[in-house]
Amino acid sequence: MKRVLYQFPLSHYCEKARWLLDFKQLDYEVRNLVPATHRVFTLLKAQTTTVPLVKDGQEWIGDSTDLAFYLDAKYTLRPLLPSDPQLRTKVVMIEQQADKAGVHVRRYAYSQLLQTEEVINLLLGDSTLVRLFKKQLAGQVRQGITKLYKITPETGESSRLKMQQAINDFEQVLQQNGGRYLVGDCLSLADIAVASMFAPLLAIKDTPWQTLKPNNQSLQQVYDNLSQRPLGQWITRLYQEQRQARGNWRG
Ligand SMILES: N[C@@H](CCC(=O)N[C@@H](CS)C(=O)NCC(=O)O)C(=O)O
């Protein structure tokens, strides 16, 4: 039976799921869902309201963290989590911190970019239905996202600060571990989670965010700052050396 990833191309949690599946060298199809209407499907299949959602044979996995544990238990080659208990605990902790930071990256980025055409194109895709009703759908999706993620100039700014704090923290962990990986001496769930959560701010080639260009000074500063810092350079290098991004995010 086919393995399928249901996703939003723009979502960095979906990028994490794609990377996890790619790392395990598993074949899968990518299917895009339209925001808001996706809930009917995800609730029905996995009692969840969010994507990524993965179908693997008879199994439905509706959260990127659950997916990592599921994949490691079922496909034991190329482990995502170390077997050493101490390292494993560290990986789990960093992964959770990354997921939390991801909420702030998302809120800040939307506070700056939600009105742009590029974001709407990525959110809505290019189906016939979308082409016919793009304007109405765009308005509704923008409104829905603003409400769901509580996006205002104030929450955006507060998320920017929390994001910067997270960058400092992860950078420290990276440097303490020698600069190559966050935990131990090989790629783990921790690296994949942190890199996926911050990748939207680096406009890396062959990622969904390559077309999102800073449209104001605040965002330009955030991009410049991250790309010049050790964490940003490490993420960019990880993408070049380990990600082999294949453009499969398009679905
Ligand atoms: N903890 C979840 C978070 C996933 C998540 O927040 N997904 C967002 C897209 S970035 C989503 O599906 N939002 C739609 C909604 O909540 O209706 C995971 O790691 O999979």
The ligand as an SDF file (V2000), in Angstrom:
LIG
                    3D

 20 19  0  0  0  0  0  0  0  0999 V2000
    2.7150   19.5860   16.5960 N   0  0  0  0  0  0  0  0  0  0  0  0
    2.3380   19.5420   15.2020 C   0  0  0  0  0  0  0  0  0  0  0  0
    2.2340   20.9580   14.6730 C   0  0  0  0  0  0  0  0  0  0  0  0
    1.8210   20.9960   13.2260 C   0  0  0  0  0  0  0  0  0  0  0  0
    1.2180   22.3260   12.8410 C   0  0  0  0  0  0  0  0  0  0  0  0
    1.1740   23.2780   13.6200 O   0  0  0  0  0  0  0  0  0  0  0  0
    0.7250   22.3770   11.5950 N   0  0  0  0  0  0  0  0  0  0  0  0
    0.0490   23.5550   11.1090 C   0  0  0  0  0  0  0  0  0  0  0  0
    0.6930   24.0140    9.8050 C   0  0  0  0  0  0  0  0  0  0  0  0
    2.2720   24.7420   10.1090 S   0  0  0  0  0  0  0  0  0  0  0  0
   -1.3910   23.2400   10.7840 C   0  0  0  0  0  0  0  0  0  0  0  0
   -1.6930   22.1760   10.2970 O   0  0  0  0  0  0  0  0  0  0  0  0
   -2.2860   24.1990   11.0440 N   0  0  0  0  0  0  0  0  0  0  0  0
   -3.6490   24.1170   10.6230 C   0  0  0  0  0  0  0  0  0  0  0  0
   -4.6400   24.1790   11.7320 C   0  0  0  0  0  0  0  0  0  0  0  0
   -4.2650   24.2140   12.9110 O   0  0  0  0  0  0  0  0  0  0  0  0
   -5.8200   24.2260   11.3900 O   0  0  0  0  0  0  0  0  0  0  0  0
    3.3730   18.7260   14.4410 C   0  0  0  0  0  0  0  0  0  0  0  0
    4.5520   18.7790   14.8280 O   0  0  0  0  0  0  0  0  0  0  0  0
    3.0110   18.0220   13.5030 O   0  0  0  0  0  0  0  0  0  0  0  0
  1  2  1  0
  2  3  1  0
  2 18  1  0
  3  4  1  0
  4  5  1  0
  5  6  2  0
  5  7  1  0
  7  8  1  0
  8  9  1  0
  8 11  1  0
  9 10  1  0
 11 12  2  0
 11 13  1  0
 13 14  1  0
 14 15  1  0
 15 16  2  0
 15 17  1  0
 18 19  2  0
 18 20  1  0
M  END
$$$$
